[in-house]
Amino acid sequence: MSQADVKIALLIDADNSPATKIDVILSELAKYGVVYIRRAYGNWKSPNLKSWEDVLHEYAIQPIQQFDYSKGKNATDIALVIDTMDLLYTQKLDGFGIVSSDSDFTPLIMRIHTQGLKVFGFGEKKTPQPFVNACSKFTYLEALGILNEESEIASPSPILTTNVATVLPATTQTNPKPPLSIKSDTKLMNLLRSAVDAKVGENGWALLSAIGDHISNQASFDCQNYGFKKLSDLINACDLFETAEKQKGTIIVRHRQKKQFIAATISLPKPVTALEHFSIKKQAESLPLKDKYISILKSKSWEMLSKNSLINFYYVMINIPFEKKETLITHALKCRPFSIEAEAKITYNILWKAQLFKVLPDSSDNKIIILTEYEDFLNKIDKAMLSRLIKGCQEQKVEIDSKALSNLLYQDYEQEQLSIMIERLKLDINNAYN
């Protein structure tokens, strides 16, 4: 299907979106298809929507009037949801664009996914994470604005053919976010590292396009949210990877190689004190412990999965009644196209072992099961994993080191908090045996 054949409906929550960004929103959606339906919802008698009134005709957006029937209740959201469901069943669309910073639309997006359609989300930085994760692709409006303003400054005149780097002053070649701030984003760094690891070949290189596909399947991701137009620019700014051009237009990526130091340049080490020796020894001992823990968990039928994959699958599985495991996994894969089936199955098994599913009362003989929503579901998963690990460690006489454990857990804990949790789980296990 060509880009011109892809039909998109754009629905705007005008109460929770800035009118000044409509041009960049339409420009972004034009990358994926043609926006045939354009609607903006709100109480147009309110003076707060005056900025939207000024752009409606210019961008051919249909205003949908929705009065505030009662104070404190947002009737606009309901009107947008109803129209979305009407369009879903009456129009032959390929995707939806939803502009809002309100998490109330998260269930709606998951419902659209079940029909095999993509959802392109747009919102401000305050947008809750569940809404961001539910979209096929989510773009922060602040990032779009920054990029457009920068391109006006940095783009060369059409009549110039000279390399931009030789003409523009150094100040115009900087990124909206300095590389230092990118490196400090641990979540982003882990996402990029895992994507490169997943797609690396025998020669140690991975195709940039394959890395981009893997990231898109794993999380709602847009380079523009980090101040870069292309994934290659973002990867280069991280300074963790090396890139090369294999063929014309084909970029490959690998982890940055450590430099080999010549033996003659290495100075003699300083004498190590007894305290330093003890610290170094403890660090060396903690390294294989992580591998031991993973091996023990496998023996207890617990497979490890990245945090992003687990969260993404959790949010598309919640509140979906099902009778068979396969039904829910099929639904999850429809909601997240190109996802790996093995990851969906691992997610299901982890959530089941963490006892996050509930059996619904049903008059028939069939058992209806549903994954319920918990704010602390990651903590429940960590406890279920730790229980199995503690049992395995006791059986194999392997020590429990809270520092070595911290890298395996899905949530961040203070050392004291983690130690208390481990002791309580040990007590529960001993009481169960006794």
Secondary structure, DSSP 8 states (H G I E B T S, - for coil): --GGG-EEEEEEEGGGS-GGGHHHHHHHHTTT-EEEEEEEEE-TTSGGGHHHHHHHTTTT-EEEE----STT--HHHHHHHHHHHHHHHHS--SEEEEE-S-GGGHHHHHHHHTTT-EEEEEE-TT--HHHHHHSSEEEEHHHHHHHHHHHHHHS--TT--S-HHHHS-GGGGS-SS-HHHHHT-HHHHHHHHHHHHHH--TTS-EEHHHHHHHHHHHS---GGGGT-SSHHHHHHHHTSEEEEEEETTEEEEEE-------GGG--------HHHHHHHHHHHHHHHHHHHHHHHHHHTT-----HHHHHHHHHHHTT--BSSHHHHHHHHHHHSTT--HHHHHHHHHHHHHTT-EEEE--SSSS-EEEE---TTHHHHHHHHHHHHHHHHHHHHT----HHHHTTT-SS---HHHHHHHHHHHHHHHHHHH-
